[in-house]
Amino acid sequence: MSLSLETACRPFLPGGLPYRSATQALEISRRYAGTFLAWPQLPQRSPRERGLIQSMCGFPGAVIDHARGSIHVDRALAARRLDELSMAYLEHDLGYAALTPDDAAGLAELQRQAELFRSAVVLKGQILGPISVAAQLTDEQQRPLIYDQVLFDAIVQFLRLRIAWQEKQLRAVALQTIMCVEEPLLDIIGQPFLPLDWNQAAEQITLVLGGVNGRRAIAAGGAVEWSNILLPPVDLIIADVVSYGHGLVAAAVPLAEFVASGGMVGFGIVPTDDDLLASTQSEILEQRFERLIDTLARAGVNRDQLVRQALIAPTGTLGYSSTETAERVLLLLADLSHALRQRYGFA
């Protein structure tokens, strides 16, 4: 399960960055990423790079409103094209879900500069996950597709092809990859209005990740029931531990098993909120990290193994932040990672 390289509290960048230039975004990523480099998503460059649109452009019946920066599905058009998706899914036709350079300028720029990045040990790709997509993507009557089982299943099939296509592009540049399913709305599971329980949600996410040959990750926000997510085929979880660290503590027993089997934990501990960021220093975050590690160790997680298999991450995307905020977060991330690696003898 583990990578051939110890994660050892290295920085783990988000995909979203606030730059309009793919070249500049990639340069910034390279400066701060170190071992783990994510291709940059640039939602302020183009509406096509917003998470939902970038994940679902090309889906049967998808209609993009460029002026509003929104996407919906025309049911009549989808009904005529779903067979095409089904055939592509059955034949594992990754080209069906390919992204163009206009859809993902950061990925295209990384491919263009491939020779500069072959020394990157791990390349990270990311996609919005099936639960968050189906909860936000609507039909022309603004009805979320999470309530339509046929279209929900089609979303899962499409995302599986898209993430597999993306992995193929990254593997042409680097031998090691981590493909991350991002689920910022996963905490809606269990709500009485939602026709989906945790077992069903985990099954849908697993189906999407099943298209990935390399390492698989899930990043989730909110009050997540981690005990339901710490299952194969997940190799890495990324959790917001600033506001929701108690969620990891509540899942200490399965987390201990996950870590013991080589599972990696991304600690989203560097805040991306401007107010929190203004009063945050690396020393404060280092103390907060140590307290959380102590708590998890007391709950039964192997402390040394947990730290050795940890990554340090921001609490969320930087795609909609100002460039000043983004660079403050990335600098803080690098400083914290360096301090922790020295503290635990990894540097």
C-alpha positions as CSV (number, residue, x, y, z in Angstrom):
1,M,0.0,0.0,0.0
2,S,2.7,2.5,0.9
3,L,4.8,4.5,-1.5
4,S,8.4,3.5,-2.1
5,L,9.3,6.8,-0.3
6,E,8.3,7.7,3.3
7,T,5.9,10.5,3.4
8,A,7.4,11.6,6.7
9,C,5.5,14.9,7.3
10,R,6.2,16.2,3.8
11,P,4.0,19.0,2.3
12,F,1.0,17.9,0.3
13,L,-0.4,20.7,-1.9
14,P,-4.0,21.1,-2.9
15,G,-4.8,21.1,-6.6
16,G,-6.6,24.5,-6.7
17,L,-4.5,27.6,-7.0
18,P,-5.7,31.2,-7.7
19,Y,-3.4,32.0,-10.6
20,R,-4.6,32.8,-14.2
21,S,-1.3,31.6,-15.7
22,A,-0.7,27.9,-15.9
23,T,3.0,28.5,-16.1
24,Q,3.1,30.6,-13.0
25,A,0.9,28.2,-11.1
26,L,3.2,25.3,-12.0
27,E,6.2,27.3,-11.0
28,I,4.7,28.1,-7.6
29,S,3.6,24.5,-7.1
30,R,7.1,23.3,-7.9
31,R,8.6,25.8,-5.5
32,Y,6.6,24.6,-2.5
33,A,5.7,21.0,-3.3
34,G,9.0,19.2,-2.8
35,T,8.4,15.5,-3.3
36,F,4.6,15.6,-4.0
37,L,3.5,17.7,-6.9
38,A,-0.1,18.4,-7.7
39,W,-1.1,19.7,-11.2
40,P,-2.7,23.0,-10.6
41,Q,-6.4,23.6,-11.2
42,L,-7.1,27.3,-12.0
43,P,-10.8,28.2,-11.5
44,Q,-10.0,32.0,-11.7
45,R,-8.4,31.4,-15.1
46,S,-11.6,30.0,-16.6
47,P,-15.1,28.8,-15.4
48,R,-14.2,25.5,-17.2
49,E,-11.7,24.9,-14.4
50,R,-14.2,25.1,-11.6
51,G,-14.4,21.8,-9.8
52,L,-17.8,20.7,-10.8
53,I,-17.4,21.8,-14.5
54,Q,-13.9,20.4,-14.8
55,S,-15.1,17.0,-13.4
56,M,-18.2,16.7,-15.5
57,C,-17.6,18.6,-18.8
58,G,-18.3,16.0,-21.6
59,F,-20.8,14.1,-19.5
60,P,-23.9,13.0,-21.6
61,G,-26.3,16.0,-21.7
62,A,-24.0,18.4,-19.9
63,V,-24.7,22.0,-20.7
64,I,-22.2,24.7,-19.6
65,D,-23.3,28.3,-19.1
66,H,-19.9,30.1,-19.5
67,A,-21.4,33.5,-18.6
68,R,-22.6,32.1,-15.2
69,G,-19.9,29.6,-14.7
70,S,-22.4,26.8,-14.2
71,I,-23.3,23.4,-15.5
72,H,-26.4,21.3,-15.7
73,V,-27.7,18.2,-17.4
74,D,-30.3,18.3,-20.1
75,R,-32.3,15.1,-19.4
76,A,-33.5,14.6,-23.0
77,L,-30.0,15.0,-24.4
78,A,-28.6,12.7,-21.7
79,A,-31.1,10.0,-22.5
80,R,-29.9,10.0,-26.1
81,R,-26.2,9.8,-25.2
82,L,-26.1,7.5,-22.1
83,D,-25.5,4.5,-24.3
84,E,-22.3,6.0,-25.5
85,L,-21.0,6.4,-22.0
86,S,-22.0,2.8,-21.1
87,M,-20.1,1.5,-24.1
88,A,-17.0,3.6,-23.2
89,Y,-17.2,2.3,-19.7
90,L,-17.5,-1.3,-20.7
91,E,-14.6,-1.0,-23.1
92,H,-12.5,1.1,-20.7
93,D,-12.2,3.8,-23.4
94,L,-10.4,6.5,-21.4
95,G,-10.4,8.9,-24.3
96,Y,-14.1,9.3,-23.9
97,A,-13.4,11.3,-20.6
98,A,-10.4,13.2,-21.8
99,L,-9.8,16.8,-20.8
100,T,-8.7,19.4,-23.3
101,P,-6.0,22.0,-22.5
102,D,-8.8,24.6,-22.2
103,D,-10.4,22.4,-19.5
104,A,-7.2,21.8,-17.5
105,A,-4.4,24.3,-18.5
106,G,-2.3,23.3,-15.5
107,L,-2.2,19.6,-16.5
108,A,-1.4,20.5,-20.1
109,E,1.4,22.8,-19.0
110,L,2.8,20.0,-16.8
111,Q,2.8,17.7,-19.8
112,R,4.5,20.4,-21.9
113,Q,7.3,20.8,-19.3
114,A,7.4,17.0,-18.6
115,E,11.2,16.8,-18.7
116,L,11.5,19.3,-15.8
117,F,9.2,17.2,-13.6
118,R,10.5,13.7,-14.1
119,S,12.5,14.1,-11.0
120,A,9.3,14.6,-9.0
121,V,8.9,11.5,-7.0
122,V,5.1,11.6,-6.9
123,L,2.5,13.4,-9.1
124,K,-0.9,14.0,-7.7
125,G,-4.1,14.3,-9.6
126,Q,-7.5,15.1,-8.3
127,I,-11.2,15.0,-9.2
128,L,-14.4,16.0,-7.5
129,G,-16.0,12.8,-6.1
130,P,-19.3,11.2,-7.0
131,I,-21.2,12.2,-3.9
132,S,-20.3,15.9,-4.1
133,V,-20.9,15.9,-7.9
134,A,-24.3,14.2,-7.7
135,A,-25.4,16.6,-4.8
136,Q,-24.5,19.7,-6.8
137,L,-25.1,18.7,-10.5
138,T,-28.7,19.3,-11.4
139,D,-31.0,18.8,-14.4
140,E,-32.7,21.7,-16.2
141,Q,-35.3,21.9,-13.5
142,Q,-32.6,22.3,-10.8
143,R,-33.2,18.8,-9.4
144,P,-30.0,17.3,-8.0
145,L,-29.0,14.1,-9.8
146,I,-28.2,12.3,-6.6
147,Y,-32.0,11.5,-6.5
148,D,-31.9,9.9,-9.9
149,Q,-30.3,6.4,-9.7
150,V,-29.7,6.0,-13.4
151,L,-27.9,9.4,-13.8
152,F,-26.1,8.9,-10.5
153,D,-24.7,5.6,-11.7
154,A,-23.7,7.3,-15.0
155,I,-21.8,9.9,-13.0
156,V,-19.9,7.2,-11.2
157,Q,-19.0,5.6,-14.5
158,F,-17.9,8.9,-16.1
159,L,-15.7,9.9,-13.1
160,R,-14.1,6.5,-13.1
161,L,-13.1,7.0,-16.7
162,R,-11.9,10.6,-16.1
163,I,-9.7,9.8,-13.2
164,A,-8.2,6.8,-15.0
165,W,-7.5,9.0,-18.0
166,Q,-5.9,11.6,-15.8
167,E,-3.7,9.0,-14.1
168,K,-2.6,7.8,-17.5
169,Q,-1.4,11.3,-18.4
170,L,0.5,11.7,-15.2
171,R,2.1,8.2,-15.4
172,A,3.6,9.4,-18.7
173,V,5.6,12.0,-16.7
174,A,6.3,10.2,-13.4
175,L,6.3,6.6,-12.3
176,Q,4.5,7.2,-9.0
177,T,1.1,8.9,-8.8
178,I,-1.6,9.5,-6.2
179,M,-5.1,10.1,-7.6
180,C,-7.3,11.9,-5.2
181,V,-11.1,11.9,-5.0
182,E,-12.2,15.1,-3.3
183,E,-15.5,15.0,-1.4
184,P,-16.1,18.4,0.3
185,L,-19.8,17.5,0.8
186,L,-19.4,14.0,2.2
187,D,-20.8,15.1,5.5
188,I,-24.3,15.2,4.0
189,I,-24.4,11.4,4.2
190,G,-26.9,10.3,6.9
191,Q,-29.1,13.3,6.5
192,P,-32.8,12.3,6.5
193,F,-33.5,14.0,3.1
194,L,-30.7,12.0,1.3
195,P,-31.4,8.6,-0.2
196,L,-27.9,7.4,0.5
197,D,-26.2,5.8,3.5
198,W,-22.5,5.5,4.4
199,N,-22.2,2.0,2.9
200,Q,-23.7,3.1,-0.4
201,A,-21.5,6.3,-0.5
202,A,-18.3,4.2,0.2
203,E,-19.4,1.8,-2.6
204,Q,-19.7,4.6,-5.1
205,I,-16.4,6.2,-4.2
206,T,-14.7,2.7,-4.3
207,L,-16.1,2.3,-7.9
208,V,-14.6,5.5,-9.0
209,L,-11.2,4.7,-7.4
210,G,-11.4,1.2,-9.0
211,G,-10.2,2.8,-12.2
212,V,-6.9,3.8,-10.6
213,N,-3.9,1.6,-10.9
214,G,-1.6,3.5,-8.6
215,R,-2.1,5.0,-5.2
216,R,-5.6,6.2,-4.2
217,A,-6.7,9.0,-1.9
218,I,-9.8,10.6,-0.6
219,A,-10.0,14.1,0.7
220,A,-13.1,15.0,2.7
221,G,-14.4,18.0,4.5
222,G,-16.9,18.4,7.3
223,A,-17.9,15.9,10.0
224,V,-17.0,12.7,8.2
225,E,-17.5,9.2,9.5
226,W,-14.0,8.1,8.8
227,S,-14.6,4.6,10.0
228,N,-16.7,4.1,6.9
229,I,-14.0,5.4,4.5
230,L,-10.9,3.7,5.9
231,L,-11.4,0.8,3.6
232,P,-9.6,-0.6,0.5
233,P,-8.9,0.7,-2.0
234,V,-8.0,3.9,-0.2
235,D,-4.2,4.4,0.5
236,L,-4.4,8.0,1.8
237,I,-7.0,10.1,3.5
238,I,-6.8,13.9,3.8
239,A,-8.8,15.4,6.7
240,D,-9.5,18.9,7.9
241,V,-8.1,18.6,11.4
242,V,-8.5,22.3,12.3
243,S,-12.3,22.1,12.6
244,Y,-12.9,18.4,12.5
245,G,-9.9,16.7,14.2
246,H,-12.4,14.9,16.5
247,G,-13.6,12.9,13.5
248,L,-10.2,11.2,13.3
249,V,-10.1,10.6,17.0
250,A,-13.6,9.0,16.9
251,A,-12.3,6.6,14.2
252,A,-9.1,5.8,16.2
253,V,-9.6,2.0,16.1
254,P,-10.0,1.6,12.3
255,L,-7.4,4.4,11.8
256,A,-4.9,2.3,13.8
257,E,-5.6,-0.6,11.5
258,F,-5.3,1.6,8.4
259,V,-1.9,3.0,9.6
260,A,-0.7,-0.5,10.6
261,S,-1.4,-1.7,7.0
262,G,0.7,1.2,5.5
263,G,-2.1,3.7,5.1
264,M,-1.1,7.4,4.8
265,V,-2.8,10.3,6.6
266,G,-2.9,13.8,5.3
267,F,-3.4,16.3,8.1
268,G,-5.2,19.4,6.8
269,I,-3.8,21.7,9.5
270,V,-2.8,24.9,7.7
271,P,-5.9,27.1,7.6
272,T,-7.0,28.7,4.3
273,D,-9.4,31.1,5.9
274,D,-8.0,34.6,6.0
275,D,-9.1,35.3,9.6
276,L,-7.6,32.1,11.0
277,L,-4.5,32.6,8.8
278,A,-3.8,36.1,10.2
279,S,-3.3,34.7,13.7
280,T,-1.5,31.5,12.8
281,Q,2.2,30.8,13.0
282,S,4.2,27.7,12.3
283,E,4.9,27.2,16.0
284,I,1.2,27.2,16.8
285,L,0.5,24.6,14.2
286,E,3.4,22.5,15.3
287,Q,1.9,22.4,18.8
288,R,-1.6,21.7,17.5
289,F,-0.2,18.8,15.4
290,E,1.6,17.3,18.4
291,R,-1.5,17.5,20.6
292,L,-3.5,15.6,18.0
293,I,-0.8,13.0,17.5
294,D,-0.7,12.5,21.3
295,T,-4.5,12.1,21.4
296,L,-4.5,9.6,18.6
297,A,-1.6,7.7,20.2
298,R,-3.5,7.4,23.5
299,A,-6.4,6.1,21.5
300,G,-4.3,3.2,20.1
301,V,-2.7,4.5,16.9
302,N,1.0,3.7,16.6
303,R,2.6,7.1,17.1
304,D,5.9,6.5,15.3
305,Q,4.2,4.8,12.3
306,L,1.5,7.6,12.1
307,V,4.1,10.3,12.0
308,R,6.2,8.4,9.5
309,Q,3.2,8.0,7.2
310,A,1.9,11.6,7.7
311,L,1.6,14.4,5.1
312,I,0.9,18.0,6.0
313,A,-1.8,19.8,4.0
314,P,-3.9,22.9,3.9
315,T,-7.5,22.6,5.2
316,G,-8.9,23.1,1.7
317,T,-8.5,24.4,-1.8
318,L,-6.8,27.7,-2.6
319,G,-8.4,28.1,-6.0
320,Y,-10.7,30.9,-4.9
321,S,-8.3,32.6,-2.6
322,S,-6.2,35.7,-3.3
323,T,-2.7,35.1,-4.5
324,E,-1.4,36.7,-1.3
325,T,-3.4,34.3,0.8
326,A,-2.3,31.3,-1.3
327,E,1.4,32.1,-1.0
328,R,1.0,32.7,2.7
329,V,-0.6,29.3,3.1
330,L,2.1,27.6,1.0
331,L,4.9,29.3,2.8
332,L,3.4,28.3,6.2
333,L,2.9,24.7,4.9
334,A,6.6,24.5,3.9
335,D,7.7,25.9,7.2
336,L,5.5,23.6,9.2
337,S,6.6,20.6,7.2
338,H,10.3,21.5,7.7
339,A,9.8,22.0,11.5
340,L,8.0,18.7,11.9
341,R,10.6,16.8,9.9
342,Q,13.3,18.2,12.1
343,R,11.4,17.4,15.2
344,Y,10.9,13.8,14.3
345,G,14.3,13.3,12.8
346,F,13.3,13.0,9.1
347,A,15.2,16.0,7.8
